[in-house]
Amino acid sequence: MVISAGLKTGEKIIVSDLRPAVEGMLLRVENDVATLERLKAQVLAKGELK
């Protein structure tokens, strides 16, 4: 998946596998610091972080 535009305030990206995902089910939000740091490093390497 490629995200080609920025996220709006409050929008989130789900990076874990949801099994089974059922419409309307509640999710527990957990910040994945390792994934966030890896994504930041990739963006910074490409010079695309604004």
Rosetta blueprint (number, residue, H / E / L):
1 M L
2 V L
3 I L
4 S L
5 A L
6 G L
7 L L
8 K L
9 T L
10 G L
11 E L
12 K L
13 I L
14 I L
15 V L
16 S L
17 D L
18 L L
19 R L
20 P L
21 A L
22 V L
23 E L
24 G L
25 M L
26 L L
27 L L
28 R L
29 V L
30 E L
31 N L
32 D L
33 V H
34 A H
35 T H
36 L H
37 E H
38 R H
39 L H
40 K H
41 A H
42 Q H
43 V H
44 L H
45 A H
46 K H
47 G L
48 E L
49 L L
50 K L
